[in-house]
Amino acid sequence: MANKTIKDNRKSSLIQWLVFLSRLIVGGTFVLSGFVKAIDPYGTVYKFQDYFSAFHLDFLSSFAMLFSVALSVIEFVLGVHLLFGSYRKSTPRLIFIFLCVMTPVTLYLAIANPISDCGCFGDAVHLSNWATFFKNVLLLIIVLFLVYRNTSLRALYNQQVQWLTGLYSLLFVFFFVYIGTYYQPYLDFRPYKIGVNIPEALAVEETEREFVFIYEKNGERKEFLLDNLPSEEEGWIFVDRYEKAVSGQESVTPIIEDFTIYRGATDITEDIIYDENYRILLLSPDLETADDSEVDRINELYDYCVERGYEFACVTASTPQGVEAWQENTGAEYPFYFMDKTVIRTIARGNPCVLLLKGGTILRKTSPSQLPDETLLVQPLDKLTYGQPEIYRPERRIWFIVLLYAVPMLFLLLTEKTVAMIIGRVRQWRDAHRRKKKETENNIIAVSYTHLTLPTTSR
């Protein structure tokens, strides 16, 4: 009997550990996937648009932002609930349904391969379509286990406060969605980060190379380096030679592989990235759909650049007809250059966005609404706050994100009994108030009914 009890305890402990690890794997994956999408909602929008174009569903492109935000929020909140063990029955079931939909979709994407990168983790982690499919299959198996066994391990938070963790998670993720939509992504996983020098990022380091000599002796061929060539007196005969990278060194891929700007048919990339003066570029992947609500600020900035001798131009992937329509609608007098749409979208989010360069270094990426007001444009750029390089420190930003979420969650964990008691008291007061109100209403109705039905007495 005692042995059976020990075995049951061990089995129960093992299942609890498996549940904990399963929550950690699936919940962590969903949190990461949802958060990187929330950080960069436009990146997910572009991915949706690529899929819609590949499947000839372009009419859905206008809903791409809605899909982007909804997907990021759903993944993040479900992942948080699974990590915390909240709603132990419903959460794994919802994730199971989600994966039952997404897994066949990713299988089709892996076979048809309309888009090379699924975009599951934004620009933070790139997975092939087949890797995405196998990831979903693995998660589906783990979640199926959780559907049946998730109740074996208690939740981190009491049931009375679990809705608070969901509410705060919702507000938390929407906060970064807002920043990524109306400003720039709080974390930048792309190669065109603030502070990057484009000429250096485009450069490829030359790896050290050496010659390899091939000699033959008695029908046997052997390779030698320059410092240990064999003697012909020993019977070795030179056959051939070739060049290779020095052992232990690998070719270096440039950080930025495609950055080319055209004025008409002329490549003017070097004129822009080697300009030691300030240069402002208005980036728009598509002028036909660009937001023109801040054209006054843009035109004022252009007038300021003309007055101070700074170069200002719009870089777009639009057609000449689109450029002409933009000029007519906004009164734009600045020159227009052309660039690949994907590169423009990669450099900065938003349509349009303003890029501040100096010596080929990215100083700022700004939405038009953040441009300085005309009244502030009274000094050279090096004297203005806007002309100073923005400092991008990803480590600090990551710590801010972690603390912004972890501190309230930890506080709630430490005070959950008190919070649950307060919530219970509030609910009791609310229920008592509702009962009292209902009793008052019932009394009023009863009195009214009595007056209506009371018989009259004759004198």
C-alpha positions in Angstrom: 0.0 0.0 0.0 2.8 2.4 0.9 4.7 1.5 -2.3 1.6 2.3 -4.3 1.2 5.6 -2.6 4.9 6.5 -3.3 4.4 5.5 -7.0 1.3 7.6 -7.2 3.1 10.6 -5.7 6.0 10.2 -8.1 3.6 10.0 -11.0 1.7 13.0 -9.9 5.0 14.9 -9.4 6.2 13.9 -12.9 2.9 15.0 -14.5 3.2 18.4 -12.7 6.7 18.9 -14.0 5.6 18.0 -17.5 2.7 20.5 -17.2 5.1 23.2 -16.0 7.5 22.6 -18.9 4.7 22.4 -21.4 3.2 25.7 -20.2 6.7 27.3 -20.3 7.3 26.1 -23.9 3.9 26.9 -25.5 3.2 29.9 -23.4 6.7 31.4 -23.9 6.4 30.8 -27.7 3.0 32.5 -27.8 4.2 35.5 -25.7 7.3 36.0 -27.8 5.4 35.6 -31.1 2.6 38.0 -30.0 5.0 40.6 -28.5 7.3 41.0 -31.4 4.3 41.4 -33.7 2.9 44.1 -31.3 6.2 45.9 -31.2 6.2 46.2 -35.0 2.6 46.1 -36.2 3.5 47.5 -39.6 5.9 44.6 -40.2 3.0 42.2 -39.7 0.8 44.4 -41.9 3.3 44.1 -44.8 3.5 40.3 -44.3 -0.3 40.0 -44.4 -0.3 42.1 -47.6 2.3 39.9 -49.1 0.1 36.8 -48.4 -3.0 38.5 -49.7 -1.2 39.4 -52.9 0.2 35.9 -53.3 -3.3 34.4 -52.9 -5.0 37.1 -55.0 -6.9 38.4 -52.0 -5.9 42.0 -52.4 -9.4 43.2 -51.3 -8.4 42.1 -47.7 -5.4 44.5 -47.6 -7.4 47.3 -46.1 -8.0 45.0 -43.1 -4.3 44.1 -42.7 -3.8 46.4 -39.7 -6.8 45.0 -37.9 -5.5 41.5 -38.5 -2.1 42.5 -37.4 -3.2 43.9 -34.1 -5.7 41.2 -33.4 -3.2 38.4 -34.0 -0.5 40.0 -31.8 -3.0 40.6 -28.9 -4.6 37.2 -29.1 -1.2 35.4 -29.1 0.2 37.5 -26.3 -2.7 37.2 -23.9 -3.2 33.5 -24.5 0.5 33.0 -23.9 0.4 34.9 -20.7 -2.6 33.0 -19.4 -0.9 29.7 -20.2 2.3 30.7 -18.6 0.5 31.7 -15.4 -1.9 28.8 -15.5 -4.9 31.1 -15.6 -8.2 29.6 -16.7 -6.7 26.2 -16.7 -9.4 24.5 -18.8 -10.3 27.2 -21.4 -6.8 28.5 -22.2 -5.3 25.3 -23.5 -8.5 24.6 -25.4 -8.4 28.0 -27.1 -4.7 27.6 -28.0 -5.5 24.1 -29.4 -8.2 25.5 -31.6 -5.9 28.3 -32.7 -3.2 25.8 -33.7 -5.7 23.5 -35.4 -6.4 26.4 -37.7 -2.8 27.6 -38.2 -1.1 24.2 -38.6 -2.8 23.2 -41.9 -2.3 26.8 -43.1 1.5 26.6 -42.4 1.6 23.1 -44.1 0.1 24.7 -47.3 2.6 27.6 -47.0 5.4 25.1 -46.7 4.3 23.2 -49.8 3.3 26.2 -52.0 6.0 28.5 -50.6 4.4 31.8 -51.7 6.4 33.7 -49.2 9.9 32.6 -48.0 9.5 33.8 -44.4 6.3 33.2 -42.5 6.7 36.2 -40.3 5.7 34.3 -37.1 8.3 36.2 -35.0 8.5 39.3 -37.1 12.0 40.5 -37.9 13.3 39.1 -34.5 13.6 35.5 -35.6 13.3 34.3 -39.2 11.9 30.8 -39.8 11.4 28.9 -43.0 7.9 27.8 -43.8 8.8 24.1 -43.1 10.4 25.1 -39.8 7.2 26.9 -38.9 5.0 23.9 -39.8 7.1 21.5 -37.6 7.1 24.1 -34.8 3.3 24.2 -34.9 3.0 20.4 -35.0 5.2 20.2 -31.9 3.2 22.9 -30.1 0.0 21.1 -31.1 1.1 17.9 -29.5 2.2 19.6 -26.3 -1.1 21.6 -26.1 -3.1 18.4 -26.6 -1.3 17.1 -23.5 -2.3 20.3 -21.6 -5.9 20.0 -22.6 -6.1 16.9 -20.5 -3.5 17.5 -17.8 -3.3 21.3 -17.3 -5.5 21.1 -14.2 -2.9 18.9 -12.5 -0.9 22.0 -11.6 -2.4 25.0 -9.8 -2.4 28.4 -11.3 0.2 31.0 -10.2 -2.6 33.5 -9.3 -5.8 32.9 -7.5 -8.9 32.7 -9.6 -10.3 35.9 -8.2 -7.5 38.0 -9.7 -6.7 36.2 -12.9 -8.8 38.6 -14.9 -6.5 41.4 -13.6 -3.5 39.7 -15.2 -5.3 39.5 -18.5 -6.5 43.1 -18.3 -3.0 44.4 -17.6 -1.5 42.2 -20.3 -4.0 43.7 -22.7 -3.1 47.3 -21.8 0.6 46.4 -21.9 0.5 45.0 -25.4 -1.7 47.8 -26.7 0.7 50.3 -25.4 3.5 49.0 -27.6 1.1 48.5 -30.5 0.3 52.2 -30.2 4.0 53.2 -30.2 4.8 51.0 -33.1 1.9 52.3 -35.1 2.1 56.0 -34.5 5.9 56.4 -34.0 8.5 53.7 -34.6 8.9 50.2 -33.2 10.2 50.4 -29.6 12.7 47.6 -30.4 14.3 47.6 -33.9 15.2 44.2 -35.2 16.0 45.5 -38.7 19.5 46.3 -40.1 18.7 50.0 -40.4 18.8 50.9 -36.7 19.4 54.4 -35.5 23.1 54.9 -35.3 24.0 52.6 -38.2 26.4 54.0 -40.7 25.1 52.9 -44.1 28.4 52.9 -46.0 30.0 50.8 -43.3 27.0 48.4 -43.2 27.2 48.0 -47.0 30.9 47.2 -47.0 32.1 43.6 -47.1 35.3 42.8 -45.3 37.8 41.0 -47.6 38.9 37.7 -46.0 42.5 36.8 -46.2 43.2 34.4 -49.0 46.0 32.0 -49.9 47.1 29.9 -52.8 46.9 26.1 -52.8 49.2 24.2 -55.1 48.4 20.7 -56.5 51.3 18.3 -57.2 51.3 14.8 -58.5 53.6 11.9 -57.7 53.2 8.3 -58.8 49.6 9.0 -59.8 48.7 10.5 -56.4 47.7 14.1 -56.2 48.3 16.2 -53.0 47.7 19.8 -52.0 50.5 22.0 -50.6 50.7 25.6 -49.3 53.3 28.1 -50.4 55.5 27.6 -47.4 55.8 23.8 -47.8 56.1 23.2 -51.5 57.6 19.8 -52.4 60.9 19.4 -54.3 60.8 18.3 -57.9 63.8 16.2 -57.1 61.6 14.0 -55.0 59.4 13.3 -58.0 56.6 15.8 -57.4 55.2 17.4 -60.6 53.2 20.7 -60.5 49.7 20.2 -61.8 47.5 23.2 -60.8 46.8 25.9 -58.2 43.7 27.6 -56.8 42.9 30.4 -54.3 40.9 29.9 -51.1 40.1 31.8 -47.9 42.5 31.2 -45.0 41.4 28.4 -42.9 39.3 29.5 -40.0 38.0 32.6 -41.7 34.6 33.0 -43.2 33.3 35.5 -45.7 31.5 38.4 -44.0 28.0 39.1 -45.2 27.3 42.9 -45.2 24.7 44.1 -42.7 22.9 45.9 -45.4 22.8 44.1 -48.8 20.5 46.4 -50.9 20.4 50.1 -50.6 20.2 51.8 -54.0 18.5 55.2 -54.7 17.8 56.4 -58.2 17.1 59.8 -59.7 15.5 58.8 -62.9 17.9 56.2 -64.3 20.9 57.5 -62.4 22.2 55.8 -59.3 22.8 58.6 -56.7 23.3 56.3 -53.7 26.9 57.4 -53.0 25.9 61.1 -53.3 23.5 60.6 -50.5 25.3 58.3 -48.1 28.6 60.1 -48.4 27.2 63.5 -47.9 28.8 64.9 -44.7 26.1 67.5 -44.3 22.6 66.9 -42.9 20.3 65.2 -45.4 16.6 64.6 -44.9 14.7 61.9 -46.8 10.9 61.6 -46.8 10.3 57.8 -47.2 7.1 56.6 -48.7 6.7 53.1 -50.1 3.4 54.1 -51.8 2.4 57.7 -52.2 -1.0 56.8 -53.4 -1.9 55.5 -49.9 0.4 57.8 -47.9 -1.0 59.9 -45.0 -1.1 63.5 -46.0 -2.5 64.9 -42.8 0.9 66.4 -41.9 2.0 67.8 -45.2 2.2 71.3 -43.7 4.9 70.2 -41.3 6.7 68.4 -44.2 6.6 71.4 -46.5 7.7 73.7 -43.7 10.7 71.4 -43.0 11.5 71.5 -46.8 11.4 75.3 -46.8 13.7 75.3 -43.8 16.1 73.0 -45.6 16.2 75.2 -48.7 16.9 78.2 -46.5 19.7 76.5 -44.6 21.2 74.7 -47.4 20.3 71.1 -46.5 19.3 68.5 -49.0 15.7 67.3 -48.8 14.0 64.8 -51.1 11.2 62.2 -51.1 12.3 58.6 -51.7 9.5 56.4 -53.0 8.5 53.3 -54.9 5.5 54.9 -56.4 4.8 55.3 -60.1 5.4 58.7 -61.8 1.6 59.1 -61.8 1.6 58.6 -58.1 4.3 61.2 -57.6 2.4 63.7 -59.8 -0.8 63.2 -57.8 1.1 63.7 -54.5 2.5 67.0 -55.8 -0.9 68.2 -56.9 -2.5 67.3 -53.6 0.2 68.5 -51.2 2.0 71.3 -53.2 5.3 69.4 -52.8 8.2 71.2 -54.4 11.0 68.9 -53.3 12.7 66.4 -55.7 11.6 62.7 -55.9 14.0 59.8 -56.0 13.1 56.1 -56.3 14.0 53.0 -54.4 12.7 49.4 -54.0 9.5 49.3 -51.9 10.7 46.4 -49.6 13.8 48.3 -48.7 11.9 51.5 -47.9 9.5 49.4 -45.7 12.5 47.9 -44.0 14.3 51.1 -43.3 11.4 52.8 -41.4 7.8 52.0 -40.6 4.9 54.3 -41.5 3.9 55.9 -44.7 5.4 58.4 -44.9 8.4 58.6 -42.5 11.2 61.1 -42.2 14.8 59.9 -42.2 17.6 62.2 -40.9 21.1 61.3 -42.2 24.5 62.8 -41.7 27.6 61.3 -43.3 25.5 58.2 -44.1 24.6 57.7 -40.5 21.0 57.3 -39.5 20.4 59.9 -36.8 16.6 59.8 -36.5 13.5 58.0 -37.9 10.5 60.2 -37.3 6.8 60.1 -38.1 5.6 63.5 -39.7 3.6 64.3 -36.6 6.9 64.3 -34.6 8.6 66.9 -36.8 9.5 70.2 -35.1 7.1 73.0 -35.5 7.9 75.8 -37.8 8.4 78.2 -34.9 11.3 76.0 -33.7 13.1 75.9 -37.0 15.1 79.1 -36.4 18.6 77.7 -36.0 20.9 75.4 -37.9 20.2 71.7 -37.4 23.2 71.1 -35.2 21.7 73.6 -32.8 18.3 72.0 -32.7 17.2 69.0 -30.7 15.9 67.4 -33.9 19.4 67.6 -35.4 21.0 65.7 -32.5 21.4 62.0 -32.9 18.8 59.9 -31.2 20.4 57.3 -28.9 19.2 53.8 -29.4 20.1 51.4 -26.5 18.3 48.1 -27.0 19.5 46.7 -23.6 17.9 49.5 -21.7 14.7 49.2 -23.7 14.5 45.5 -23.0 15.0 46.1 -19.3 12.2 48.8 -19.4 9.9 46.3 -21.1 10.7 43.6 -18.5 10.2 45.9 -15.5 7.1 47.5 -16.9 5.4 44.1 -17.0 7.2 42.2 -14.2 6.8 44.8 -11.4 3.0 45.1 -11.5 2.7 41.3 -11.9 5.0 40.7 -8.9 3.1 43.3 -6.8 -0.2 41.5 -7.7 1.3 38.1 -6.8 2.4 39.4 -3.4 -0.9 41.1 -2.6 -3.4 38.9 -4.4 -5.2 37.8 -1.2 -5.7 41.5 -0.2 -6.7 42.3 -3.8 -9.1 39.3 -3.9 -10.6 40.4 -0.6 -11.2 44.0 -1.8 -12.7 42.7 -5.1 -14.9 40.4 -3.0 -16.1 43.3 -0.8 -16.7 45.4 -3.9 -18.8 42.7 -5.4 -20.7 42.2 -2.2 -21.5 45.9 -2.0 -22.5 45.9 -5.7 -24.8 42.9 -5.2 -26.3 44.4 -2.1 -26.9 47.7 -3.9 -28.5 45.9 -6.8 -30.7 43.9 -4.4 -31.7 47.1 -2.6 -32.4 48.9 -5.8 -34.5 46.0 -7.0 -36.4 45.8 -3.7 -37.1 49.5 -3.9 -38.4 49.1 -7.5 -40.5 46.2 -6.5 -42.0 48.2 -3.6 -42.8 51.1 -5.8 -44.5 48.7 -8.3 -46.5 47.1 -5.5 -47.7 50.4 -4.1 -48.6 51.6 -7.5 -50.5 48.4 -8.2 -52.3 48.7 -4.8 -53.5 52.3 -5.6 -54.7 51.1 -9.0 -56.7 48.2 -7.6 -57.9 49.7 -4.3 -61.8 49.7 -4.4 -63.6 53.0 -3.9 -66.1 53.2 -0.9 -69.5 54.9 -1.3 -70.8 57.4 1.2 
